[in-house]
């Protein structure tokens, strides 16, 4: 989870952990990229509006790096605009969730991306 609001980040991380998922919290895009370089997460929940490096920049960098471009990204943001949603999708976001959101819904979306589907 990449979220500059520590309270929200902790709530989401705790909910994911309660579901048996290993959740880590990065507070900005730079911290997120350092974490991704050192670990290969199964999924990234990415806020768009952050200090230092915004979510679009992080998403572009993730998709440009062949080693990690396959990691699914769920954008979670307060930005409701259609153009931002389309741009995130063009950059390769797997899903787009606007704040405020239902915590159980977000956990379900993460679970769907990290749980292998039966053939």
MODELLER restraints for C-alpha pairs under 7 A, 6 or more apart:
rsr = mdl.restraints
at = mdl.atoms
rsr.add(forms.Gaussian(group=physical.xy_distance, feature=features.Distance(at['CA:1:A'], at['CA:9:A']), mean=6.80, stdev=0.5))
rsr.add(forms.Gaussian(group=physical.xy_distance, feature=features.Distance(at['CA:1:A'], at['CA:24:A']), mean=6.13, stdev=0.5))
rsr.add(forms.Gaussian(group=physical.xy_distance, feature=features.Distance(at['CA:1:A'], at['CA:25:A']), mean=4.94, stdev=0.5))
rsr.add(forms.Gaussian(group=physical.xy_distance, feature=features.Distance(at['CA:1:A'], at['CA:26:A']), mean=6.18, stdev=0.5))
rsr.add(forms.Gaussian(group=physical.xy_distance, feature=features.Distance(at['CA:1:A'], at['CA:44:A']), mean=5.80, stdev=0.5))
rsr.add(forms.Gaussian(group=physical.xy_distance, feature=features.Distance(at['CA:1:A'], at['CA:45:A']), mean=4.55, stdev=0.5))
rsr.add(forms.Gaussian(group=physical.xy_distance, feature=features.Distance(at['CA:1:A'], at['CA:46:A']), mean=6.07, stdev=0.5))
rsr.add(forms.Gaussian(group=physical.xy_distance, feature=features.Distance(at['CA:2:A'], at['CA:25:A']), mean=5.93, stdev=0.5))
rsr.add(forms.Gaussian(group=physical.xy_distance, feature=features.Distance(at['CA:2:A'], at['CA:26:A']), mean=4.72, stdev=0.5))
rsr.add(forms.Gaussian(group=physical.xy_distance, feature=features.Distance(at['CA:2:A'], at['CA:27:A']), mean=5.72, stdev=0.5))
rsr.add(forms.Gaussian(group=physical.xy_distance, feature=features.Distance(at['CA:2:A'], at['CA:28:A']), mean=6.22, stdev=0.5))
rsr.add(forms.Gaussian(group=physical.xy_distance, feature=features.Distance(at['CA:2:A'], at['CA:32:A']), mean=6.30, stdev=0.5))
rsr.add(forms.Gaussian(group=physical.xy_distance, feature=features.Distance(at['CA:2:A'], at['CA:45:A']), mean=6.01, stdev=0.5))
rsr.add(forms.Gaussian(group=physical.xy_distance, feature=features.Distance(at['CA:2:A'], at['CA:46:A']), mean=4.87, stdev=0.5))
rsr.add(forms.Gaussian(group=physical.xy_distance, feature=features.Distance(at['CA:2:A'], at['CA:47:A']), mean=5.91, stdev=0.5))
rsr.add(forms.Gaussian(group=physical.xy_distance, feature=features.Distance(at['CA:3:A'], at['CA:9:A']), mean=5.55, stdev=0.5))
rsr.add(forms.Gaussian(group=physical.xy_distance, feature=features.Distance(at['CA:3:A'], at['CA:26:A']), mean=6.38, stdev=0.5))
rsr.add(forms.Gaussian(group=physical.xy_distance, feature=features.Distance(at['CA:3:A'], at['CA:27:A']), mean=5.13, stdev=0.5))
rsr.add(forms.Gaussian(group=physical.xy_distance, feature=features.Distance(at['CA:3:A'], at['CA:28:A']), mean=6.47, stdev=0.5))
rsr.add(forms.Gaussian(group=physical.xy_distance, feature=features.Distance(at['CA:3:A'], at['CA:46:A']), mean=6.71, stdev=0.5))
rsr.add(forms.Gaussian(group=physical.xy_distance, feature=features.Distance(at['CA:3:A'], at['CA:47:A']), mean=5.42, stdev=0.5))
rsr.add(forms.Gaussian(group=physical.xy_distance, feature=features.Distance(at['CA:4:A'], at['CA:27:A']), mean=4.48, stdev=0.5))
rsr.add(forms.Gaussian(group=physical.xy_distance, feature=features.Distance(at['CA:4:A'], at['CA:28:A']), mean=5.78, stdev=0.5))
rsr.add(forms.Gaussian(group=physical.xy_distance, feature=features.Distance(at['CA:4:A'], at['CA:50:A']), mean=5.89, stdev=0.5))
rsr.add(forms.Gaussian(group=physical.xy_distance, feature=features.Distance(at['CA:9:A'], at['CA:25:A']), mean=6.45, stdev=0.5))
rsr.add(forms.Gaussian(group=physical.xy_distance, feature=features.Distance(at['CA:13:A'], at['CA:23:A']), mean=5.31, stdev=0.5))
rsr.add(forms.Gaussian(group=physical.xy_distance, feature=features.Distance(at['CA:13:A'], at['CA:24:A']), mean=6.58, stdev=0.5))
rsr.add(forms.Gaussian(group=physical.xy_distance, feature=features.Distance(at['CA:13:A'], at['CA:25:A']), mean=6.90, stdev=0.5))
rsr.add(forms.Gaussian(group=physical.xy_distance, feature=features.Distance(at['CA:16:A'], at['CA:23:A']), mean=6.18, stdev=0.5))
rsr.add(forms.Gaussian(group=physical.xy_distance, feature=features.Distance(at['CA:16:A'], at['CA:107:A']), mean=6.25, stdev=0.5))
rsr.add(forms.Gaussian(group=physical.xy_distance, feature=features.Distance(at['CA:17:A'], at['CA:23:A']), mean=6.00, stdev=0.5))
rsr.add(forms.Gaussian(group=physical.xy_distance, feature=features.Distance(at['CA:26:A'], at['CA:32:A']), mean=5.27, stdev=0.5))
rsr.add(forms.Gaussian(group=physical.xy_distance, feature=features.Distance(at['CA:28:A'], at['CA:50:A']), mean=5.94, stdev=0.5))
rsr.add(forms.Gaussian(group=physical.xy_distance, feature=features.Distance(at['CA:28:A'], at['CA:51:A']), mean=6.34, stdev=0.5))
rsr.add(forms.Gaussian(group=physical.xy_distance, feature=features.Distance(at['CA:28:A'], at['CA:53:A']), mean=6.79, stdev=0.5))
rsr.add(forms.Gaussian(group=physical.xy_distance, feature=features.Distance(at['CA:29:A'], at['CA:53:A']), mean=5.00, stdev=0.5))
rsr.add(forms.Gaussian(group=physical.xy_distance, feature=features.Distance(at['CA:29:A'], at['CA:54:A']), mean=6.24, stdev=0.5))
rsr.add(forms.Gaussian(group=physical.xy_distance, feature=features.Distance(at['CA:29:A'], at['CA:55:A']), mean=6.60, stdev=0.5))
rsr.add(forms.Gaussian(group=physical.xy_distance, feature=features.Distance(at['CA:29:A'], at['CA:58:A']), mean=5.94, stdev=0.5))
rsr.add(forms.Gaussian(group=physical.xy_distance, feature=features.Distance(at['CA:30:A'], at['CA:53:A']), mean=6.45, stdev=0.5))
rsr.add(forms.Gaussian(group=physical.xy_distance, feature=features.Distance(at['CA:42:A'], at['CA:71:A']), mean=6.14, stdev=0.5))
rsr.add(forms.Gaussian(group=physical.xy_distance, feature=features.Distance(at['CA:42:A'], at['CA:114:A']), mean=6.00, stdev=0.5))
rsr.add(forms.Gaussian(group=physical.xy_distance, feature=features.Distance(at['CA:43:A'], at['CA:71:A']), mean=5.70, stdev=0.5))
rsr.add(forms.Gaussian(group=physical.xy_distance, feature=features.Distance(at['CA:43:A'], at['CA:72:A']), mean=5.03, stdev=0.5))
rsr.add(forms.Gaussian(group=physical.xy_distance, feature=features.Distance(at['CA:43:A'], at['CA:73:A']), mean=5.88, stdev=0.5))
rsr.add(forms.Gaussian(group=physical.xy_distance, feature=features.Distance(at['CA:43:A'], at['CA:114:A']), mean=6.59, stdev=0.5))
rsr.add(forms.Gaussian(group=physical.xy_distance, feature=features.Distance(at['CA:44:A'], at['CA:72:A']), mean=6.35, stdev=0.5))
rsr.add(forms.Gaussian(group=physical.xy_distance, feature=features.Distance(at['CA:44:A'], at['CA:73:A']), mean=4.72, stdev=0.5))
rsr.add(forms.Gaussian(group=physical.xy_distance, feature=features.Distance(at['CA:44:A'], at['CA:74:A']), mean=6.17, stdev=0.5))
rsr.add(forms.Gaussian(group=physical.xy_distance, feature=features.Distance(at['CA:45:A'], at['CA:73:A']), mean=5.82, stdev=0.5))
rsr.add(forms.Gaussian(group=physical.xy_distance, feature=features.Distance(at['CA:45:A'], at['CA:74:A']), mean=4.74, stdev=0.5))
rsr.add(forms.Gaussian(group=physical.xy_distance, feature=features.Distance(at['CA:45:A'], at['CA:75:A']), mean=5.88, stdev=0.5))
rsr.add(forms.Gaussian(group=physical.xy_distance, feature=features.Distance(at['CA:45:A'], at['CA:76:A']), mean=6.60, stdev=0.5))
rsr.add(forms.Gaussian(group=physical.xy_distance, feature=features.Distance(at['CA:46:A'], at['CA:55:A']), mean=6.24, stdev=0.5))
rsr.add(forms.Gaussian(group=physical.xy_distance, feature=features.Distance(at['CA:46:A'], at['CA:73:A']), mean=6.73, stdev=0.5))
rsr.add(forms.Gaussian(group=physical.xy_distance, feature=features.Distance(at['CA:46:A'], at['CA:74:A']), mean=6.03, stdev=0.5))
rsr.add(forms.Gaussian(group=physical.xy_distance, feature=features.Distance(at['CA:46:A'], at['CA:75:A']), mean=4.77, stdev=0.5))
rsr.add(forms.Gaussian(group=physical.xy_distance, feature=features.Distance(at['CA:46:A'], at['CA:76:A']), mean=5.77, stdev=0.5))
rsr.add(forms.Gaussian(group=physical.xy_distance, feature=features.Distance(at['CA:47:A'], at['CA:55:A']), mean=5.73, stdev=0.5))
rsr.add(forms.Gaussian(group=physical.xy_distance, feature=features.Distance(at['CA:47:A'], at['CA:75:A']), mean=5.86, stdev=0.5))
rsr.add(forms.Gaussian(group=physical.xy_distance, feature=features.Distance(at['CA:47:A'], at['CA:76:A']), mean=4.98, stdev=0.5))
rsr.add(forms.Gaussian(group=physical.xy_distance, feature=features.Distance(at['CA:47:A'], at['CA:77:A']), mean=5.31, stdev=0.5))
rsr.add(forms.Gaussian(group=physical.xy_distance, feature=features.Distance(at['CA:48:A'], at['CA:54:A']), mean=5.49, stdev=0.5))
rsr.add(forms.Gaussian(group=physical.xy_distance, feature=features.Distance(at['CA:48:A'], at['CA:55:A']), mean=3.86, stdev=0.5))
rsr.add(forms.Gaussian(group=physical.xy_distance, feature=features.Distance(at['CA:48:A'], at['CA:56:A']), mean=6.20, stdev=0.5))
rsr.add(forms.Gaussian(group=physical.xy_distance, feature=features.Distance(at['CA:48:A'], at['CA:75:A']), mean=6.95, stdev=0.5))
rsr.add(forms.Gaussian(group=physical.xy_distance, feature=features.Distance(at['CA:48:A'], at['CA:77:A']), mean=5.74, stdev=0.5))
rsr.add(forms.Gaussian(group=physical.xy_distance, feature=features.Distance(at['CA:49:A'], at['CA:55:A']), mean=6.33, stdev=0.5))
rsr.add(forms.Gaussian(group=physical.xy_distance, feature=features.Distance(at['CA:56:A'], at['CA:88:A']), mean=6.97, stdev=0.5))
rsr.add(forms.Gaussian(group=physical.xy_distance, feature=features.Distance(at['CA:59:A'], at['CA:91:A']), mean=6.55, stdev=0.5))
rsr.add(forms.Gaussian(group=physical.xy_distance, feature=features.Distance(at['CA:60:A'], at['CA:91:A']), mean=6.18, stdev=0.5))
rsr.add(forms.Gaussian(group=physical.xy_distance, feature=features.Distance(at['CA:62:A'], at['CA:68:A']), mean=6.14, stdev=0.5))
rsr.add(forms.Gaussian(group=physical.xy_distance, feature=features.Distance(at['CA:62:A'], at['CA:69:A']), mean=5.37, stdev=0.5))
rsr.add(forms.Gaussian(group=physical.xy_distance, feature=features.Distance(at['CA:63:A'], at['CA:69:A']), mean=4.36, stdev=0.5))
rsr.add(forms.Gaussian(group=physical.xy_distance, feature=features.Distance(at['CA:63:A'], at['CA:92:A']), mean=6.94, stdev=0.5))
rsr.add(forms.Gaussian(group=physical.xy_distance, feature=features.Distance(at['CA:72:A'], at['CA:93:A']), mean=6.87, stdev=0.5))
rsr.add(forms.Gaussian(group=physical.xy_distance, feature=features.Distance(at['CA:72:A'], at['CA:94:A']), mean=5.68, stdev=0.5))
rsr.add(forms.Gaussian(group=physical.xy_distance, feature=features.Distance(at['CA:72:A'], at['CA:113:A']), mean=6.93, stdev=0.5))
rsr.add(forms.Gaussian(group=physical.xy_distance, feature=features.Distance(at['CA:73:A'], at['CA:93:A']), mean=5.09, stdev=0.5))
rsr.add(forms.Gaussian(group=physical.xy_distance, feature=features.Distance(at['CA:73:A'], at['CA:94:A']), mean=5.41, stdev=0.5))
rsr.add(forms.Gaussian(group=physical.xy_distance, feature=features.Distance(at['CA:73:A'], at['CA:95:A']), mean=6.82, stdev=0.5))
rsr.add(forms.Gaussian(group=physical.xy_distance, feature=features.Distance(at['CA:74:A'], at['CA:93:A']), mean=6.04, stdev=0.5))
rsr.add(forms.Gaussian(group=physical.xy_distance, feature=features.Distance(at['CA:74:A'], at['CA:94:A']), mean=5.71, stdev=0.5))
rsr.add(forms.Gaussian(group=physical.xy_distance, feature=features.Distance(at['CA:74:A'], at['CA:95:A']), mean=4.68, stdev=0.5))
rsr.add(forms.Gaussian(group=physical.xy_distance, feature=features.Distance(at['CA:74:A'], at['CA:96:A']), mean=5.75, stdev=0.5))
rsr.add(forms.Gaussian(group=physical.xy_distance, feature=features.Distance(at['CA:75:A'], at['CA:93:A']), mean=6.60, stdev=0.5))
rsr.add(forms.Gaussian(group=physical.xy_distance, feature=features.Distance(at['CA:75:A'], at['CA:95:A']), mean=6.15, stdev=0.5))
rsr.add(forms.Gaussian(group=physical.xy_distance, feature=features.Distance(at['CA:75:A'], at['CA:96:A']), mean=4.70, stdev=0.5))
rsr.add(forms.Gaussian(group=physical.xy_distance, feature=features.Distance(at['CA:75:A'], at['CA:97:A']), mean=6.03, stdev=0.5))
rsr.add(forms.Gaussian(group=physical.xy_distance, feature=features.Distance(at['CA:76:A'], at['CA:96:A']), mean=6.05, stdev=0.5))
rsr.add(forms.Gaussian(group=physical.xy_distance, feature=features.Distance(at['CA:76:A'], at['CA:97:A']), mean=4.74, stdev=0.5))
rsr.add(forms.Gaussian(group=physical.xy_distance, feature=features.Distance(at['CA:76:A'], at['CA:98:A']), mean=5.65, stdev=0.5))
rsr.add(forms.Gaussian(group=physical.xy_distance, feature=features.Distance(at['CA:76:A'], at['CA:99:A']), mean=6.74, stdev=0.5))
rsr.add(forms.Gaussian(group=physical.xy_distance, feature=features.Distance(at['CA:77:A'], at['CA:97:A']), mean=6.47, stdev=0.5))
rsr.add(forms.Gaussian(group=physical.xy_distance, feature=features.Distance(at['CA:77:A'], at['CA:98:A']), mean=4.97, stdev=0.5))
rsr.add(forms.Gaussian(group=physical.xy_distance, feature=features.Distance(at['CA:77:A'], at['CA:99:A']), mean=5.54, stdev=0.5))
rsr.add(forms.Gaussian(group=physical.xy_distance, feature=features.Distance(at['CA:78:A'], at['CA:98:A']), mean=5.36, stdev=0.5))
rsr.add(forms.Gaussian(group=physical.xy_distance, feature=features.Distance(at['CA:78:A'], at['CA:99:A']), mean=4.76, stdev=0.5))
rsr.add(forms.Gaussian(group=physical.xy_distance, feature=features.Distance(at['CA:79:A'], at['CA:98:A']), mean=6.68, stdev=0.5))
rsr.add(forms.Gaussian(group=physical.xy_distance, feature=features.Distance(at['CA:80:A'], at['CA:98:A']), mean=6.43, stdev=0.5))
rsr.add(forms.Gaussian(group=physical.xy_distance, feature=features.Distance(at['CA:85:A'], at['CA:96:A']), mean=6.75, stdev=0.5))
